[in-house]
Amino acid sequence: MAEVGGRIIGYIIGTVRWMNVGHVLAIGVDPQHRRKGVGTALMESLMNYFRKRGVSKVRLEARESNWEARRFYSSLGFSEVGKVPYYYSDGETAILFEREI
């Protein structure tokens, strides 16, 4: 969680699956605080958590139409490795990302 002046401005949720695979389930940053390093700091914190638990690969999904998120994940070293049609409740496809750590 990221805070400024006692106000939450960002969060990240992740879990370890199959003993050595980390999965980023959700990340969000208040629009007023985007592009200021908050999301990067949250991801780095989660990556450190994963490393301490022996994770060697991290996965996540992003909406195919969410170019901002896709660029963000790519800038952190994630690669687009596949697609999952109808992943989201509105039928949109998810782009699968992976990164070794």
BAMI-536069 format. One line per field, with one value per atom (N, C-alpha, C): residue in three letters; atom name; y, z, x. Coordinates in nm, 4 decimals, decimal comma. Example, Ala and Ser with C-alpha at 12.3 -4.5 7.8 and 13.67 -1.06 7.14 Angstrom:
2
nuti <- (ALA  ALA  ALA  SER  SER  SER)
lumfi <- (N  CA  C  N  CA  C)
y <- (-0,5690  -0,4500  -0,3300  -0,2250  -0,1060  0,0030)
z <- (0,7800  0,7800  0,7800  0,7080  0,7140  0,7870)
x <- (1,3190  1,2300  1,3200  1,2850  1,3670  1,2900)
//
This chain:
101
nuti <- (MET  MET  MET  ALA  ALA  ALA  GLU  GLU  GLU  VAL  VAL  VAL  GLY  GLY  GLY  GLY  GLY  GLY  ARG  ARG  ARG  ILE  ILE  ILE  ILE  ILE  ILE  GLY  GLY  GLY  TYR  TYR  TYR  ILE  ILE  ILE  ILE  ILE  ILE  GLY  GLY  GLY  THR  THR  THR  VAL  VAL  VAL  ARG  ARG  ARG  TRP  TRP  TRP  MET  MET  MET  ASN  ASN  ASN  VAL  VAL  VAL  GLY  GLY  GLY  HIS  HIS  HIS  VAL  VAL  VAL  LEU  LEU  LEU  ALA  ALA  ALA  ILE  ILE  ILE  GLY  GLY  GLY  VAL  VAL  VAL  ASP  ASP  ASP  PRO  PRO  PRO  GLN  GLN  GLN  HIS  HIS  HIS  ARG  ARG  ARG  ARG  ARG  ARG  LYS  LYS  LYS  GLY  GLY  GLY  VAL  VAL  VAL  GLY  GLY  GLY  THR  THR  THR  ALA  ALA  ALA  LEU  LEU  LEU  MET  MET  MET  GLU  GLU  GLU  SER  SER  SER  LEU  LEU  LEU  MET  MET  MET  ASN  ASN  ASN  TYR  TYR  TYR  PHE  PHE  PHE  ARG  ARG  ARG  LYS  LYS  LYS  ARG  ARG  ARG  GLY  GLY  GLY  VAL  VAL  VAL  SER  SER  SER  LYS  LYS  LYS  VAL  VAL  VAL  ARG  ARG  ARG  LEU  LEU  LEU  GLU  GLU  GLU  ALA  ALA  ALA  ARG  ARG  ARG  GLU  GLU  GLU  SER  SER  SER  ASN  ASN  ASN  TRP  TRP  TRP  GLU  GLU  GLU  ALA  ALA  ALA  ARG  ARG  ARG  ARG  ARG  ARG  PHE  PHE  PHE  TYR  TYR  TYR  SER  SER  SER  SER  SER  SER  LEU  LEU  LEU  GLY  GLY  GLY  PHE  PHE  PHE  SER  SER  SER  GLU  GLU  GLU  VAL  VAL  VAL  GLY  GLY  GLY  LYS  LYS  LYS  VAL  VAL  VAL  PRO  PRO  PRO  TYR  TYR  TYR  TYR  TYR  TYR  TYR  TYR  TYR  SER  SER  SER  ASP  ASP  ASP  GLY  GLY  GLY  GLU  GLU  GLU  THR  THR  THR  ALA  ALA  ALA  ILE  ILE  ILE  LEU  LEU  LEU  PHE  PHE  PHE  GLU  GLU  GLU  ARG  ARG  ARG  GLU  GLU  GLU  ILE  ILE  ILE)
lumfi <- (N  CA  C  N  CA  C  N  CA  C  N  CA  C  N  CA  C  N  CA  C  N  CA  C  N  CA  C  N  CA  C  N  CA  C  N  CA  C  N  CA  C  N  CA  C  N  CA  C  N  CA  C  N  CA  C  N  CA  C  N  CA  C  N  CA  C  N  CA  C  N  CA  C  N  CA  C  N  CA  C  N  CA  C  N  CA  C  N  CA  C  N  CA  C  N  CA  C  N  CA  C  N  CA  C  N  CA  C  N  CA  C  N  CA  C  N  CA  C  N  CA  C  N  CA  C  N  CA  C  N  CA  C  N  CA  C  N  CA  C  N  CA  C  N  CA  C  N  CA  C  N  CA  C  N  CA  C  N  CA  C  N  CA  C  N  CA  C  N  CA  C  N  CA  C  N  CA  C  N  CA  C  N  CA  C  N  CA  C  N  CA  C  N  CA  C  N  CA  C  N  CA  C  N  CA  C  N  CA  C  N  CA  C  N  CA  C  N  CA  C  N  CA  C  N  CA  C  N  CA  C  N  CA  C  N  CA  C  N  CA  C  N  CA  C  N  CA  C  N  CA  C  N  CA  C  N  CA  C  N  CA  C  N  CA  C  N  CA  C  N  CA  C  N  CA  C  N  CA  C  N  CA  C  N  CA  C  N  CA  C  N  CA  C  N  CA  C  N  CA  C  N  CA  C  N  CA  C  N  CA  C  N  CA  C  N  CA  C  N  CA  C  N  CA  C  N  CA  C  N  CA  C  N  CA  C  N  CA  C  N  CA  C  N  CA  C  N  CA  C  N  CA  C)
y <- (-0,1160  0,0000  0,1231  0,2265  0,3533  0,4616  0,5435  0,6492  0,7835  0,8887  1,0256  1,0981  1,1481  1,2213  1,1416  1,0097  0,9246  0,8826  0,9235  0,8889  0,7826  0,6754  0,5691  0,6196  0,6089  0,6528  0,5381  0,4200  0,3056  0,1758  0,0670  -0,0662  -0,1686  -0,2822  -0,3953  -0,5232  -0,6222  -0,7518  -0,8598  -0,9488  -1,0577  -1,1824  -1,2947  -1,4213  -1,5113  -1,6110  -1,7103  -1,8356  -1,8841  -2,0045  -2,1086  -2,2327  -2,3447  -2,3338  -2,2856  -2,2812  -2,1769  -2,1534  -2,0617  -1,9623  -1,9457  -1,8516  -1,7449  -1,6200  -1,5087  -1,4624  -1,4169  -1,3689  -1,2344  -1,1329  -1,0007  -1,0018  -0,9916  -0,9989  -0,8627  -0,7574  -0,6238  -0,5186  -0,4058  -0,2888  -0,1668  -0,0666  0,0560  0,1754  0,2859  0,4111  0,5219  0,6057  0,7206  0,8000  0,8376  0,9090  1,0340  1,1029  1,2233  1,1908  1,0653  1,0259  0,9338  0,9163  0,8323  0,9039  0,8237  0,8725  0,9475  0,9093  0,9688  0,8617  0,7390  0,6320  0,5467  0,5756  0,4999  0,3550  0,3362  0,2009  0,1212  0,1852  0,1191  0,0766  0,1649  0,1321  0,0160  0,0145  -0,0959  -0,2273  -0,2244  -0,3464  -0,3924  -0,3010  -0,3387  -0,4023  -0,3483  -0,4042  -0,5469  -0,5685  -0,7023  -0,7979  -0,7503  -0,8350  -0,8777  -0,7873  -0,8223  -0,9276  -0,9127  -1,0120  -1,1479  -1,1481  -1,2734  -1,3363  -1,2559  -1,3085  -1,3780  -1,3162  -1,3720  -1,5065  -1,5321  -1,6575  -1,7572  -1,7309  -1,8248  -1,8241  -1,7188  -1,7086  -1,6860  -1,7536  -1,7357  -1,6726  -1,6750  -1,6184  -1,5463  -1,4322  -1,3555  -1,3419  -1,3593  -1,3480  -1,2455  -1,1904  -1,0997  -1,0891  -1,0311  -1,0104  -0,8622  -0,8158  -0,6790  -0,6817  -0,5893  -0,5800  -0,5495  -0,6130  -0,5905  -0,4428  -0,3746  -0,2335  -0,1362  -0,1853  -0,0963  -0,0768  0,0101  0,0339  0,0956  0,1781  0,2392  0,1313  0,0380  -0,0707  -0,1593  -0,1896  -0,2755  -0,2132  -0,0826  -0,0129  -0,0143  0,0070  0,0073  -0,1275  -0,2368  -0,3688  -0,3993  -0,3609  -0,3815  -0,3039  -0,1828  -0,1014  -0,1633  -0,2521  -0,3204  -0,4555  -0,4842  -0,6076  -0,7243  -0,7024  -0,8086  -0,8218  -0,9446  -0,9723  -1,0247  -0,9842  -1,0371  -1,1785  -1,2765  -1,4164  -1,4881  -1,4232  -1,4896  -1,4060  -1,4642  -1,3986  -1,4983  -1,4460  -1,5279  -1,4602  -1,5135  -1,4546  -1,4630  -1,3616  -1,3568  -1,3653  -1,3188  -1,3264  -1,2390  -1,1217  -1,0270  -1,0455  -1,0045  -1,0277  -0,9627  -0,8579  -0,7939  -0,8595  -0,9687  -1,0431  -1,0018  -0,9003  -0,8548  -0,9577  -0,9608  -1,0482  -0,9929  -1,0833  -1,0454  -1,0766  -0,9894  -1,0151  -1,0720  -1,1854  -1,2469  -1,1933  -1,1571  -1,1084  -1,2002  -1,2152  -1,2912  -1,2198  -1,2477  -1,1945  -1,2883  -1,3183  -1,3941  -1,2965  -1,3466  -1,2627  -1,3432)
z <- (0,0000  0,0000  0,0000  -0,0709  -0,0736  -0,0142  0,0710  0,1381  0,1268  0,1261  0,1351  0,2347  0,3407  0,4411  0,5017  0,5181  0,5762  0,4788  0,3528  0,2500  0,1578  0,1343  0,0453  -0,0986  -0,1672  -0,3070  -0,4019  -0,3466  -0,4320  -0,3542  -0,4267  -0,3645  -0,4660  -0,4152  -0,5007  -0,4263  -0,5009  -0,4437  -0,5257  -0,4571  -0,5250  -0,4391  -0,5016  -0,4303  -0,4927  -0,4166  -0,4677  -0,5012  -0,6234  -0,6698  -0,7112  -0,6981  -0,7428  -0,6896  -0,5692  -0,4975  -0,5489  -0,6801  -0,7282  -0,8332  -0,8457  -0,9425  -0,8676  -0,8866  -0,8286  -0,9261  -0,8743  -0,9589  -0,9060  -0,9890  -0,9546  -0,9884  -0,8864  -0,9055  -0,9366  -0,8747  -0,8958  -0,8521  -0,9206  -0,8824  -0,9211  -0,8361  -0,8657  -0,8024  -0,8770  -0,8273  -0,8568  -0,7565  -0,7727  -0,8960  -0,9831  -1,1058  -1,0817  -0,9717  -0,9428  -0,9096  -0,8812  -0,8406  -0,9413  -1,0579  -1,1602  -1,2243  -1,2780  -1,3445  -1,2496  -1,1223  -1,0212  -0,9490  -1,0000  -0,9424  -0,8397  -0,8125  -0,7115  -0,7561  -0,8780  -0,9294  -0,9352  -0,9774  -0,9827  -0,8434  -0,7458  -0,6078  -0,5541  -0,5852  -0,5418  -0,6045  -0,7343  -0,8023  -0,7464  -0,7205  -0,6646  -0,5268  -0,4480  -0,3158  -0,3268  -0,4173  -0,4365  -0,4915  -0,5828  -0,6358  -0,5239  -0,4323  -0,3180  -0,2307  -0,2074  -0,1319  -0,2003  -0,3327  -0,4080  -0,3977  -0,4150  -0,4083  -0,2749  -0,1662  -0,0323  -0,0159  -0,0973  -0,0898  -0,1979  -0,2640  -0,3610  -0,4969  -0,5283  -0,6586  -0,7675  -0,8794  -0,9907  -1,1137  -1,1190  -1,2322  -1,1798  -1,2416  -1,2032  -1,3250  -1,3027  -1,4096  -1,3713  -1,4740  -1,4538  -1,5833  -1,5737  -1,6897  -1,6986  -1,8220  -1,8450  -1,9583  -1,9520  -2,0616  -2,1923  -2,2988  -2,4289  -2,4685  -2,4300  -2,4669  -2,3756  -2,2667  -2,1694  -2,2068  -2,3050  -2,3555  -2,2502  -2,1631  -2,0579  -1,9647  -1,9224  -1,8356  -1,9090  -2,0333  -2,1105  -2,1250  -2,1496  -2,1577  -2,0220  -1,9154  -1,7805  -1,7487  -1,7699  -1,7401  -1,8269  -1,9529  -2,0408  -1,9909  -1,9400  -1,8891  -1,7661  -1,6974  -1,5786  -1,6128  -1,7409  -1,7823  -1,8093  -1,8047  -1,8366  -1,9876  -2,0335  -2,1753  -2,1964  -2,3075  -2,3452  -2,3984  -2,3356  -2,3725  -2,4243  -2,4228  -2,4708  -2,4493  -2,4878  -2,4737  -2,4170  -2,3421  -2,2921  -2,3364  -2,4410  -2,4872  -2,3786  -2,3730  -2,2803  -2,1334  -2,0994  -1,9618  -1,8676  -1,9130  -1,8283  -1,8444  -1,7440  -1,7419  -1,8596  -1,9181  -2,0343  -2,1655  -2,1569  -2,2748  -2,3330  -2,2745  -2,3305  -2,3071  -2,4007  -2,3937  -2,2968  -2,2264  -2,1396  -2,2121  -2,1940  -2,2382  -2,1190  -2,1386  -2,0324  -2,0375  -1,9220  -1,9086  -1,8150  -1,8418  -1,7534  -1,7416  -1,6291  -1,6042  -1,5095  -1,5411  -1,4502  -1,3456  -1,2214  -1,1196  -1,0481)
x <- (0,0845  0,0000  0,0896  0,0483  0,1214  0,0319  0,0906  0,0157  0,0878  0,0096  0,0604  -0,0280  0,0319  -0,0445  -0,1571  -0,1367  -0,2400  -0,3483  -0,3374  -0,4355  -0,3768  -0,4507  -0,4045  -0,4097  -0,2950  -0,2888  -0,2570  -0,2287  -0,1995  -0,1999  -0,2202  -0,2205  -0,1713  -0,1299  -0,0931  -0,1289  -0,1749  -0,2112  -0,1412  -0,0706  -0,0028  -0,0033  0,0238  0,0276  0,1339  0,1761  0,2698  0,1904  0,2096  0,1406  0,2420  0,2069  0,2893  0,4328  0,4460  0,5736  0,6737  0,6809  0,7843  0,7361  0,6047  0,5500  0,4705  0,5108  0,4366  0,3297  0,2174  0,1089  0,0620  0,0731  0,0218  -0,1266  -0,2090  -0,3543  -0,4153  -0,3628  -0,4183  -0,3180  -0,3208  -0,2427  -0,3251  -0,3240  -0,3962  -0,3278  -0,3260  -0,2691  -0,3690  -0,3938  -0,4827  -0,4386  -0,5321  -0,4948  -0,4092  -0,4284  -0,3494  -0,2038  -0,1753  -0,0404  0,0278  -0,0329  0,0281  0,1465  0,2367  0,3588  0,4515  0,4450  0,5323  0,6140  0,6121  0,6915  0,6199  0,4935  0,4197  0,4002  0,3539  0,3323  0,4616  0,5691  0,6991  0,7436  0,7265  0,7646  0,6810  0,5532  0,4675  0,5122  0,5420  0,5876  0,7215  0,8143  0,9443  0,9274  0,8377  0,8118  0,7579  0,6645  0,6086  0,7151  0,7990  0,9069  1,0011  1,0330  1,1174  1,0507  0,9210  0,8440  0,8536  0,8326  0,8393  0,9785  1,0838  1,2209  1,2464  1,2011  1,2225  1,1522  1,0524  0,9776  1,0188  1,1302  1,1840  1,1183  1,0442  0,9779  1,0826  1,0673  1,1602  1,0945  0,9611  0,8887  0,7648  0,7341  0,6155  0,5255  0,3967  0,2959  0,1905  0,1279  0,0145  -0,0637  -0,1815  -0,2671  -0,3028  -0,3256  -0,3724  -0,4737  -0,5675  -0,6642  -0,5912  -0,6360  -0,5748  -0,5821  -0,6887  -0,7074  -0,6335  -0,5736  -0,5085  -0,3616  -0,3389  -0,2038  -0,1136  -0,1668  -0,0857  -0,0292  -0,1144  -0,0685  0,0306  0,0042  0,0932  0,2316  0,2377  0,3672  0,4371  0,3595  0,4155  0,4807  0,4085  0,4629  0,5849  0,5802  0,6955  0,8167  0,7941  0,9053  0,9695  0,8974  0,9494  1,0129  1,0255  1,0909  0,9991  0,8680  0,7733  0,7599  0,7389  0,7172  0,5764  0,5156  0,3847  0,4061  0,3408  0,3650  0,2405  0,1262  0,0063  -0,1177  -0,2302  -0,3600  -0,4605  -0,5567  -0,6663  -0,7964  -0,8604  -0,9863  -1,0939  -1,1774  -1,2926  -1,2514  -1,1334  -1,0839  -1,1658  -1,2007  -1,2752  -1,4259  -1,5010  -1,6459  -1,7182  -1,6582  -1,7203  -1,6766  -1,6005  -1,5592  -1,4250  -1,3616  -1,2341  -1,1234  -1,0311  -0,9152  -0,8113  -0,7432  -0,6304  -0,5001  -0,4032  -0,2673  -0,1905  -0,1246  -0,0451  0,0977  0,1478  0,2849  0,3620  0,4927  0,5802  0,7137  0,7797  0,9133  0,9857  1,1096  1,1960  1,2503  1,2653  1,3298  1,4370)
//
